[in-house]
Amino acid sequence: MTCGALRLVQNAGLLGSAAGQACSLVALCTPRWLTRPSGLPDSETYALGLWEACVTQDTGGRVCQASAGPRDLAPEMLLAHILMCGACAAGSLGLVAVLLGPSCVRFGARHGSSLERRTTAAGGALFVLAGLATLVPVSYVARVTVQKFWGPEFPANAPPWDYSGAMFSGWVGGFFLLTGGLLILAQLCASRSAENAASSPSKLC
């Protein structure tokens, strides 16, 4: 693989990870993980997030109440709260680490140096971790929701909770973070293999 192709793979991984980080932040902050209609004549929609619960009326009015503490959250939502916070922190550190690699070159380190590789590898690993820490809670909440509200034992006349936009944003974000991190790590492995196979320093990426 040529040097240009390797840089293209790394840039694609960085852009994908940045997009995934943005989607994960949306999933963390948006109070629409689960929604359900009120089932009353005056139509209202309830929305549940990791930080607050909201009621939206058909007239457009909206009232939200922040969670007072962990006891206000169901176990699966509490787990999602913790893991999503960790995922966003890991993704932010990953962006800093990957962007720090080129900065090392500008401040005196040689391009392709051990320091640049280590910071980039750390960033890629953090993106993979952030992707997993995003996909796991979203998928777990989805599974518990299906078991609780879509099983045969759930009353047919009661409106069930259903997935909403924040969960889909979490799935997309986790996929992009995981894919971006793997692309960055794959680029590093391919670059190391190319250097080992090169016969002269002029061929190094």
C-alpha positions in Angstrom: 0.0 0.0 0.0 1.4 3.4 -1.0 2.1 6.2 1.4 -0.8 8.3 -0.1 -3.2 5.4 0.4 -2.1 4.9 4.0 -2.7 8.6 4.8 -6.1 8.4 3.1 -7.0 5.5 5.4 -5.8 7.3 8.5 -7.8 10.5 7.5 -10.9 8.4 6.8 -10.5 6.8 10.2 -10.1 10.2 11.9 -13.1 11.7 10.1 -15.3 8.7 10.8 -14.3 8.8 14.5 -15.0 12.5 14.7 -18.5 12.0 13.2 -19.1 9.1 15.6 -18.0 11.2 18.5 -20.5 13.9 17.5 -23.3 11.3 17.2 -22.4 9.8 20.6 -22.6 13.3 22.2 -26.0 13.8 20.7 -27.1 10.5 22.1 -25.8 11.3 25.6 -27.4 14.8 25.8 -30.7 14.3 23.9 -33.6 13.3 26.2 -35.2 11.0 23.7 -33.9 7.5 24.3 -37.4 6.1 24.7 -40.8 7.6 23.9 -44.4 6.6 24.3 -47.8 8.3 23.8 -49.9 9.0 26.8 -52.9 7.1 25.4 -55.2 9.9 26.6 -57.6 11.9 24.4 -55.4 15.0 24.8 -52.3 13.7 23.0 -49.1 13.9 24.9 -45.8 12.2 24.2 -43.4 11.1 27.0 -39.7 11.0 26.3 -37.1 9.5 28.6 -33.3 10.3 28.4 -30.2 9.7 30.5 -30.5 13.1 32.2 -34.2 14.1 32.2 -37.7 13.1 31.3 -40.0 15.3 29.1 -43.6 15.6 28.2 -44.5 17.1 24.9 -48.1 18.2 24.1 -49.7 18.2 20.7 -49.9 22.0 20.9 -46.1 22.2 21.0 -45.6 22.8 24.7 -42.8 20.9 26.4 -42.0 20.3 30.1 -38.8 18.5 31.2 -37.7 17.4 34.7 -34.1 16.5 35.4 -33.3 13.3 37.2 -32.7 13.9 40.8 -30.1 11.1 41.1 -29.3 7.5 40.1 -32.3 6.2 41.9 -34.6 7.9 39.4 -33.2 5.8 36.6 -34.0 2.2 35.7 -31.0 -0.1 36.0 -30.5 -0.3 32.2 -30.7 3.5 31.9 -28.2 4.0 34.8 -25.8 1.6 33.1 -26.2 3.5 29.8 -25.6 6.8 31.7 -22.3 5.6 33.1 -21.0 3.9 29.9 -22.1 6.8 27.6 -20.2 9.3 29.8 -17.2 7.0 29.6 -17.5 6.6 25.9 -17.7 10.3 25.2 -14.7 10.9 27.5 -12.7 8.2 25.7 -13.7 9.5 22.3 -12.6 13.0 23.2 -9.2 11.7 24.5 -8.9 9.8 21.3 -9.3 12.9 19.2 -6.7 14.7 21.2 -4.2 11.8 20.9 -4.7 11.4 17.1 -4.4 15.1 16.5 -1.4 15.3 18.8 0.6 13.0 16.5 1.1 15.5 13.7 1.8 18.2 16.4 4.7 16.1 17.6 6.2 16.4 14.1 5.8 20.2 14.1 7.5 20.5 17.5 10.5 18.6 16.6 9.7 14.9 16.4 10.5 13.1 13.1 7.6 12.1 10.9 6.9 8.5 11.6 8.7 8.6 14.9 7.9 6.3 17.8 6.2 9.2 19.7 3.9 10.0 16.8 3.0 6.3 16.4 2.3 5.8 20.0 0.0 8.8 20.3 -1.9 7.7 17.1 -2.1 4.1 18.3 -3.5 5.3 21.6 -6.1 7.4 19.8 -7.2 4.5 17.7 -7.5 2.3 20.7 -9.5 4.9 22.5 -11.9 5.2 19.5 -12.4 1.5 19.5 -13.1 1.5 23.3 -15.5 4.5 22.8 -17.3 2.7 20.1 -17.8 -0.4 22.2 -18.9 1.6 25.2 -21.5 3.3 23.0 -22.9 0.2 21.2 -23.2 -1.9 24.4 -25.5 0.3 26.4 -27.7 1.3 23.4 -28.1 -2.3 22.4 -28.7 -3.4 26.1 -31.4 -0.7 26.6 -33.0 -1.8 23.3 -33.1 -5.5 24.4 -34.5 -4.7 27.8 -37.2 -2.4 26.2 -38.3 -5.2 23.9 -38.4 -7.7 26.9 -40.4 -5.3 29.1 -42.8 -3.6 26.8 -43.1 -5.8 23.7 -43.6 -9.2 25.2 -46.9 -11.1 25.3 -47.3 -10.4 29.0 -47.4 -6.6 28.5 -51.0 -5.3 28.6 -52.3 -4.7 25.1 -54.2 -1.6 26.1 -51.1 0.2 27.6 -48.9 2.2 25.2 -45.4 0.7 25.3 -42.1 2.6 25.3 -40.3 2.6 22.0 -36.9 3.5 20.6 -36.3 7.1 19.7 -33.8 9.3 18.0 -31.0 9.3 20.6 -30.7 5.5 20.5 -30.3 5.5 16.7 -27.8 8.3 17.0 -25.9 6.1 19.5 -25.9 3.1 17.2 -24.5 5.3 14.3 -22.0 6.9 16.6 -20.7 3.6 18.0 -20.4 2.1 14.5 -18.4 5.1 13.2 -16.2 5.2 16.3 -15.4 1.5 16.2 -14.8 1.6 12.4 -12.7 4.7 12.6 -10.5 3.4 15.4 -10.0 0.1 13.5 -9.0 2.0 10.3 -6.4 4.0 12.3 -4.9 0.9 13.9 -4.9 -0.9 10.5 -3.1 2.0 8.9 -0.4 1.9 11.6 0.1 -1.9 11.1 0.2 -1.5 7.3 2.7 1.4 7.6 4.9 -0.6 9.9 4.9 -3.5 7.5 5.7 -1.2 4.6 8.7 0.2 6.5 10.0 -3.2 7.4 9.8 -4.2 3.7 11.3 -1.0 2.4 14.9 -1.2 1.2 15.8 2.5 1.7 14.7 5.4 3.9 13.4 7.2 0.9 10.6 4.7 0.6 9.4 5.1 4.2 5.9 6.6 4.7 
